[in-house]
Amino acid sequence: MHVEVPLGGVPTEAASLSRPLARRRTFLVVVDDSPELHAAARFAARRAARSGGRVALLSVVEPAEGGHWMFVGNLMQQEAREDAERRLQQLAATVHACSGQRPELIVREGTLREELFTLIEEDEDISVLVLGAAIGGDGPGPLVQALTGKNAGKLRIPVTIVPGNLTETEIDALT
């Protein structure tokens, strides 16, 4: 089950009606609290600016587990959503500064992998998924591992993996 509640309270159907008729190349970035997120977002913003595309930022709020403690679970869910919206707004300012355009902000509730795949299938404008590779020595990160492993063939779009340790200057030179 997934629930999508766009920021600003605009229903999904109304938001999609306001899109221009011509398809625009959209670079999707998954927003989390990882340090490599900023490299991925800057890369996506610069590529979008150079190609006439746009950036979409996705944050997924995982379902709260509470069982019989429904009130506590609802409170945890609300706090997680507020945190996701705060992160999106902060990153949106960075994307806007790099690309000159405001990104599309998307908050979904559910499991990350499921919501990511669903969004990519639903939105035909999404043409590239941009992820940051983890900076530490613990591997590229769970989402990168999942999407480059057994799930790689399930995507209809390419995945660009940006090394999380690139500097702004290095990213700008690549885009």
C-alpha positions in Angstrom: 0.0 0.0 0.0 1.3 3.5 -0.7 0.0 6.9 0.2 1.4 9.9 -1.6 0.8 13.3 -0.1 2.5 16.1 -2.1 3.8 19.1 -0.2 1.5 22.0 0.0 -1.5 19.7 0.2 -2.2 19.7 -3.6 -3.7 16.3 -4.6 -1.6 14.2 -7.0 -4.2 14.5 -9.8 -4.2 18.3 -9.6 -0.5 18.4 -9.5 -0.2 16.3 -12.6 -2.7 18.4 -14.5 -0.5 21.5 -14.0 2.5 19.9 -15.7 3.3 21.2 -19.2 2.1 18.9 -22.0 5.6 18.4 -23.4 7.6 15.8 -21.5 10.6 17.1 -19.6 13.6 15.0 -18.8 13.5 14.6 -15.0 16.4 13.5 -12.8 15.1 11.8 -9.7 17.1 12.0 -6.4 16.2 9.9 -3.4 16.5 12.1 -0.3 17.8 10.6 2.9 20.2 11.6 5.7 23.4 10.2 4.0 26.4 12.5 3.4 26.6 11.4 -0.3 23.1 12.8 -1.0 24.5 16.3 -1.6 26.9 15.0 -4.4 23.9 13.3 -6.1 21.7 16.3 -5.8 24.3 18.7 -7.2 25.1 16.4 -10.1 21.4 16.0 -10.9 20.8 19.8 -10.7 23.7 20.6 -12.9 22.7 18.0 -15.5 19.1 19.2 -15.5 20.3 22.8 -16.0 22.5 21.9 -18.9 20.0 19.6 -20.6 16.8 21.7 -20.1 15.5 19.1 -17.6 14.3 19.3 -14.1 15.0 17.6 -10.7 12.5 15.7 -8.6 13.4 14.9 -5.0 11.8 11.9 -3.4 11.6 11.3 0.3 9.9 8.1 1.6 8.5 7.9 5.1 8.7 4.3 6.3 5.5 3.0 8.2 5.8 3.4 11.9 5.4 0.2 13.9 3.4 0.6 17.0 0.9 -2.3 17.1 -1.5 -1.6 19.9 0.3 1.7 20.6 -1.5 3.5 17.8 -1.1 7.0 19.2 2.6 6.6 19.6 2.9 5.1 16.1 0.9 8.0 14.6 3.1 10.6 16.5 6.2 8.9 15.2 4.8 8.9 11.7 4.0 12.6 11.9 7.5 13.4 13.2 9.1 11.4 10.4 7.0 13.2 7.8 7.9 16.6 9.2 11.6 15.6 9.2 11.3 14.4 5.5 9.6 17.7 4.5 12.4 19.7 6.3 15.1 17.7 4.5 13.3 18.2 1.1 13.0 22.0 1.6 16.7 22.3 2.6 17.8 20.3 -0.4 15.4 22.1 -2.7 17.2 25.3 -1.9 20.5 23.8 -3.0 19.1 22.3 -6.2 17.5 25.7 -7.0 20.8 27.5 -6.5 22.6 25.0 -8.9 19.9 24.7 -11.6 18.0 27.9 -11.4 14.7 25.9 -11.1 12.7 24.7 -8.2 12.6 20.9 -8.0 9.5 18.8 -7.7 9.1 17.6 -4.1 7.6 14.2 -3.4 6.8 12.6 -0.1 5.5 9.1 -0.1 4.7 6.7 2.7 5.7 3.1 2.5 8.9 1.1 1.9 11.6 2.9 0.0 12.3 0.3 -2.7 8.6 -0.2 -3.4 7.7 3.5 -3.5 10.7 4.2 -5.7 9.8 1.6 -8.2 6.1 2.7 -8.2 7.0 6.3 -8.8 9.3 5.5 -11.7 6.6 3.5 -13.3 3.9 6.1 -12.7 5.9 9.2 -13.9 7.0 8.9 -17.5 9.0 12.1 -17.2 11.5 10.5 -14.9 14.3 9.5 -17.1 17.3 9.1 -14.8 17.7 8.0 -11.2 20.7 9.7 -9.6 22.1 8.1 -6.4 25.2 8.9 -4.4 27.7 6.1 -3.5 28.5 5.9 0.2 31.7 7.6 1.2 32.8 5.1 3.9 34.4 1.7 3.3 31.1 -0.2 4.0 30.1 -0.5 0.4 28.1 1.7 -2.0 25.0 1.9 0.3 21.9 -0.3 0.6 19.9 1.4 -2.2 22.8 1.4 -4.7 23.4 -2.3 -3.9 19.7 -3.2 -4.3 19.4 -1.4 -7.6 22.6 -2.6 -9.1 22.1 -6.2 -8.0 19.1 -8.4 -8.6 16.8 -5.4 -9.1 18.8 -3.8 -11.8 16.7 -5.2 -14.7 13.5 -4.0 -13.1 14.0 -0.4 -13.8 13.0 1.2 -17.1 15.5 4.1 -16.7 19.3 4.3 -16.2 20.8 4.8 -12.8 23.7 7.3 -12.4 25.8 6.6 -9.4 27.8 9.7 -8.2 30.8 9.1 -5.9 29.8 10.7 -2.6 33.3 12.1 -2.0 33.4 14.3 -5.1 33.9 18.0 -4.5 31.6 20.6 -6.0 34.3 21.6 -8.4 34.7 18.0 -9.5 31.0 17.6 -10.0 30.7 20.8 -11.9 33.6 19.6 -14.2 31.6 16.4 -15.0 28.3 18.0 -15.8 
